[in-house]
Amino acid sequence: MKDIEQIYRNDFGISFYWKEGNEVISDKIQLLFKQMGFYFSVQELNEFHDLIEECATDHNDYDTRGVKRVFDKFLLKTPYVAIDLEISPIELHSIKDLVEGSLFRLNLNEYIHGAGMN
């Protein structure tokens, strides 16, 4: 069985690299949430982040009367054109945290092991 190297985790999901033996397979990131899994490149993960931002902007959590809309469902596009996700505002917030936390860790690791090394 393959092991994993965790990138980021919250109560809604997890992101990680697959490992084979002692070697980390770092060309793709596995993102698991809501009983689904996506296998993204860093570019696709960044694209997904942009789609999440657009969705959050388009679907403000409040209706015109200022009432919080926590039970509404709407579609979140993914980098895979044929796949959209039906999600609630609470799920959108959790997915956004998962993706932003993952990108932060990826960028931090890249800095520490790349440009930040002396």
KEZAKE-625660 format. One line per 2 residues: their letters; for each residue x, y, z of N, C-alpha, C. Coordinates in steps of 0.001 Angstrom, whole numbers, plus 500000, padded with zeros to 6 digits. Atoms other than C-alpha are relative to their C-alpha. Example, Ala and Ser with C-alpha at 12.3 -4.5 7.8 and 13.67 -1.06 7.14 Angstrom:
<rs>
as = 500890:498810:500000:512300:495500:507800:500900:501200:500000  499180:498810:499940:513670:498940:507140:499230:501090:500730
</rs>
This chain:
<rs>
mk = 500827:498817:500000:500000:500000:500000:500877:501255:500000  499266:498745:500052:501163:503522:499247:499739:500811:501264
di = 500124:499097:498867:501808:505919:502106:499742:501404:499472  500218:498614:500394:501069:509632:502109:500907:500931:500800
eq = 499353:498923:499277:502857:512829:503074:499011:501156:500029  501042:498992:499846:500260:515237:504424:500524:501399:499692
iy = 499699:498599:500276:500269:518795:503122:499186:500874:500946  500884:499189:499164:497247:520268:504937:498738:499199:500303
rn = 501225:500698:499583:494161:519075:506805:499123:500970:500768  500967:499319:499144:491009:520633:508216:498877:499004:500298
df = 501087:500908:499629:487751:519170:509552:499230:499470:498796  500761:500355:501191:486384:518911:506007:500756:499076:499057
gi = 499247:500808:500951:489243:517269:504123:501489:500029:500265  498545:500114:499871:492925:516666:503539:500627:500122:498615
sf = 499196:500014:501224:495579:517294:500913:501322:499317:500332  498758:500730:499759:498652:515133:500526:500652:499587:498693
yw = 499269:500654:501081:501309:513697:498263:499948:498512:500250  499820:501441:499883:501394:509988:497568:501483:499703:500123
ke = 498617:500465:499891:504589:508155:498495:500071:498567:499508  499697:501386:500349:506037:505021:496971:501323:499676:500659
gn = 498803:500265:499211:508502:503543:499398:500351:501252:500779  499563:498771:499332:510522:506473:500723:499927:501217:499092
ev = 500016:498908:500975:509999:508593:497604:498620:500664:499930  501236:499220:500106:507379:511360:497565:499748:500302:498532
is = 500403:499697:501374:505522:511693:494271:499389:501399:500024  500400:498613:499767:505328:515482:494185:499481:500739:498764
dk = 500508:499300:501176:504036:516204:490681:498495:500253:500069  501444:499818:499841:500383:515936:491798:499645:499976:501487
iq = 500500:499925:498627:498470:516720:495002:498635:499324:500049  501297:500637:499797:495636:514500:496188:499212:500880:500956
ll = 500885:499184:499185:492757:516594:497552:498740:499187:500247  501173:500798:499644:490035:514681:499426:499058:500812:500876
fk = 501037:499366:499192:486789:516168:500728:498644:499531:499495  501384:500330:500357:483069:515380:500745:499908:498697:499204
qm = 499973:501320:500634:483694:511733:499758:500446:500051:498543  499471:499866:501354:485496:512906:496604:501504:500186:500059
gf = 498564:499784:500099:489082:512943:495500:500355:500617:498670  499470:499365:501198:490842:515184:493028:501513:499867:500051
yf = 498559:500154:500121:494383:514636:491820:500495:501151:499142  499674:498755:500665:495634:518133:490945:501503:500220:499876
sv = 498661:499415:500075:498876:519549:489642:499929:501311:500794  500001:498718:499282:499940:522749:491432:499244:501041:499179
qe = 500700:499057:500872:498667:524727:488428:498484:499795:500099  501426:500280:499881:495263:523003:488642:499465:500397:501377
ln = 500406:499588:498665:495128:523617:492399:499854:501517:500068  500127:498546:500073:495768:527325:491770:498771:500421:499199
ef = 501188:499723:500805:493073:527318:489088:498734:499732:500821  501137:500320:499141:490662:525650:491532:499813:501105:501044
hd = 500069:498895:499047:491508:528360:494075:499316:501216:499365  500616:498869:500698:490583:531036:491506:498506:499777:499782
li = 501417:500327:500187:487284:529264:490757:499232:500109:501313  500619:499872:498681:486525:529110:494493:499793:501479:500328
ee = 500119:498556:499749:487208:532858:494802:498857:500598:499185  501097:499514:500847:484865:533568:491870:498657:499574:500560
ca = 501244:500534:499454:482187:531364:493401:499621:500736:501282  500265:499292:498743:482515:533056:496803:499523:501417:499724
td = 500419:498649:500367:482187:536462:495154:498594:499995:499417  501304:500084:500660:479197:535396:493055:498874:499595:500944
hn = 501029:500522:499095:477353:533736:495962:500250:500510:501412  499877:499403:498680:477475:536105:498874:499130:499203:500966
dy = 500730:500791:499002:476319:534348:502088:498694:500634:500474  501193:499311:499522:473508:536867:502571:499096:500355:498835
dt = 500928:499591:501046:470361:537524:500573:499797:501510:500079  500185:498547:500077:469076:541015:499769:499469:500598:501301
rg = 500514:499493:498714:467457:541322:503227:501040:499848:501108  498957:500162:498995:470710:540501:505028:499868:498723:500809
vk = 500191:501271:499301:469544:537021:506099:501044:499006:499508  498948:500950:500364:472322:534426:506181:499385:498804:499278
rv = 500508:501101:500836:471801:531766:503474:500902:498784:500164  499114:501142:499754:473447:528671:504968:499500:498716:499361
fd = 500555:501238:500539:471124:526106:503381:499890:500011:498484  500014:499944:501458:471327:527294:499770:501072:499074:499451
kf = 499004:500804:500713:473161:525054:497331:500281:500681:498672  499628:499442:501285:475022:526181:494259:501140:499181:499423
ll = 498968:500766:500687:477562:524878:491746:501356:500686:500095  498607:499556:499994:481315:525225:492185:500693:499315:498826
kt = 499260:500560:501136:483280:524772:488965:501338:499449:500493  498689:500572:499709:486457:522691:489015:500882:500177:498762
py = 499138:499916:501192:489494:522735:486711:499644:498975:498933  500447:501007:500957:487909:519702:485035:498649:500450:499468
va = 501169:499361:500587:485344:521241:482675:498721:499175:500165  501178:500861:499925:482997:518255:482896:499488:499795:501430
id = 500383:500245:498607:482800:518356:486729:499733:501310:500735  500380:498934:499084:480929:520877:488873:499520:499337:501281
le = 500393:500547:498709:480202:520369:492575:498830:500785:500570  501091:499342:499303:476922:521103:494343:500410:500135:501462
is = 499521:499755:498646:477900:522719:497639:499160:501077:500686  500638:498960:499194:476544:524873:500446:501032:501089:500312
pi = 499033:498957:499597:478095:528151:501655:500982:499520:501069  499106:500527:498957:479528:526320:504687:501058:499101:499370
el = 499043:500866:500692:481129:523706:502424:500976:500821:499166  499112:499129:500771:482509:526462:500195:501091:500575:500894
hs = 499025:499452:499052:484191:528042:503215:501043:498941:500382  499082:501082:499619:485703:524675:504220:500930:499611:498863
ik = 499173:500325:501165:486924:523891:500699:501020:501116:499767  499106:498847:500170:488388:527401:500442:501157:499925:500996
dl = 498953:500134:498989:490295:526883:503714:500956:498867:499641  499163:501148:500356:491551:523484:502546:500949:500337:498853
ve = 499173:499660:501159:492817:524802:499215:501014:501093:500356  499066:498929:499625:494316:528006:500662:501078:499496:500954
gs = 499012:500581:499093:496013:526070:503474:501000:499136:499260  499117:500849:500811:497410:523602:500958:500973:500837:499185
lf = 499133:499135:500807:498740:526342:498681:501016:500725:500873  499069:499346:499088:500272:528153:501650:501142:499065:500363
rl = 498958:500973:499635:502123:525005:502753:500904:499678:498821  499191:500280:501190:503255:524263:499194:500970:501147:499728
nl = 499146:498832:500241:504581:527811:498751:501058:500154:501085  499041:499916:498904:506233:527772:502183:501109:498970:499824
ne = 498995:501052:500220:507983:524458:501464:500900:500335:498813  499199:499620:501167:509086:525733:498064:500996:501093:500380
yi = 499110:498930:499567:510544:528838:499696:501114:499460:500902  499025:500523:499041:512247:526969:502541:501051:499135:499306
hg = 499075:500924:500654:513772:524330:500286:500534:500524:498676  499540:499415:501248:514369:526671:497348:500624:501352:500222
ag = 499492:498623:499965:514752:530432:497313:500483:500417:501382  499628:499597:498651:515035:530705:501113:501250:499346:500547
mn = 498781:500665:499521:518022:528400:501438:501203:500886:499769  498764:499204:500146:521352:530077:502002:501112:499154:499447
</rs>
